């Protein structure tokens, strides 16, 4: 899963330029297509048991045991302001911040896509404020928009309320 990211230095300006393509793992929350930079994703799995915790924000789905490590799982549906949904299969994308693993609960996993940076666009103005807070920008892909999520911002969310049970 490790990938060498190369940058080049523009000799005229002396600035580093980004690679020409961006590699994203795509995923769905509801019918919306999202992408996470591939280098931020450590694992993708189907979750059977999520252990609920008392006195946590409603965005926290609970915890899972991942190879002996306790991992906090964040429900992206709730975090992004969508209605909770009980599905048969729950997919979880494992990301890390400061060497601490977190799970992002999603509805469906997509593919790995390599997209040209020339097609990358800033967030559209009418974006929902929650989506704007957690995204970097978008790619237009065929008849849909792929929203690029910012992992660091997702993990620094502001809780909306605490659940007692």
N, C-alpha and C positions, 0 to 999 in steps of 0.2 A: 504494500500500500504506500510505501515511501516513494516519493517522486522528486527528482531533481528539478528545481525551478531555476531556470537561467534568466539572467537579466543582461542587458547590454548597455554599455555606456555610450551615449550620444556624444561624439567628439566635439561637435560644434557648441553644445550647451553645457557639457560636463555632467548632465543629469542621467540618472539611471532610468531606463525605460522598462516597462512591464513586458512579460511574454506576450506574444501575439494571440494566444488562445488561453481560455480559462477552463479548467476541468472542474465540473460540478457533478455531485450526486443528486439526482432529482428525486423528489418525493411529493406526495399529495397529502394535503389536509383539506378534507371535503373534496371539492372538484378542482381546487386551485393547485396549480403546479408551482413548486418551490424548488430551489437549488441551494445546496451547501457546498462551499469549496471543498474539494476532495481531500485536501491535506488536513482539514479539521476533523474529518470523520475517522474514528478508530474501529468501529464495528457496526454492523447492522444485524438485528436479530428479531425473531418473533418472541414476544413475551407471553408467558403463560400466567405467571403469578406476580401481581404487583401488590405489595404489602402497604396498605393504607396507614397513614400516620396521623395522630391527633394534633391539633393546634398548628397546622401548617396552612399556608396560603392555598386557595382553591386551585391555583395553577400547578401545584405539586400533586401529581397523581399518586405518589408513594415512593417506595424503594424496591429495587430488585437485587438479587444476589448474582453478580457476574463474576464467575470463576473465583469465588471467595471474597470478592470486594462488594461492599454495600454501595449501590449507585442510586442517587436521587433521580427520579424520573419526572420530567416536566411535560404536562399535557399541552401540546402546541395548539390544539383546538381552542382550549380555554384561554391560553395566553394571547392568541390572535383575535379573541372576541367572538369566536364561533360557538354554536351550541354543542354541549357535550354529546357524544354518541357512543353507545355501547355496540361494539362490533365483535364478531367472532374472533378475528385475528387482530392482534395489536402489534404493530411494528415499532421498533425502538432503534433510533440512531444514536450511537454512543459517540460523544464528543468529549474533549478534555479542555479544562482551563486550569492553569497553574498546577498541572499534573493530577488534578482531581477529575474523575470521570462523572459525566452527567448523561442521562438518557433523555432523548426527545421523542415523545410518543406521537406517532403519525398514523395516518389511515392506510397509506399504501406507499411502497417504495417503487421508484421508477428505474431509470438507467443512469449510467455514467455518460455525461455528454461533454464534448470538447467544443466550446463555442468561441468564435472569433471575437476578440475584444472590440473590434470595429462595430459590432452590432449591439454592444452594451449601451444602455441608456440610463440616465438618472431616473429616480422615482417620478412617476407622473404626479402632477399637482393634486388631483382629486383623491389620492390615496388615503385610506382610513389612517387616522393618527397612530394606531397601534402597529399597523403594517409598516408605516413610515419609520417608526422608531426601531423596528427590528430588521429592516432591510437596507441593502446598499443601493440597489438599482434593479433593472429588469432587462430581460432579453425577449424579443418578439420571436416566437417559434411557431411557424405555420399559423394556426388560427387561435393561438393562446399566448398568454404572457407568462414567462417564467420569472418569479420573484426571487432574487438572490438574497438569502438570509444572512444576517451578520451574527455569527455564533457568540461573540463576546457580548453583544447587546442582548441576545436572547437569555443568556445566563445571568444578566444583571437586571432582570425584570423587576418592576415595582409591584408587589402584591396588591390585589384588589380587596381581598378580605380573607379572614382566617376561618377555617372549617374546624368545628369542635369535635366531630366524630371521626 
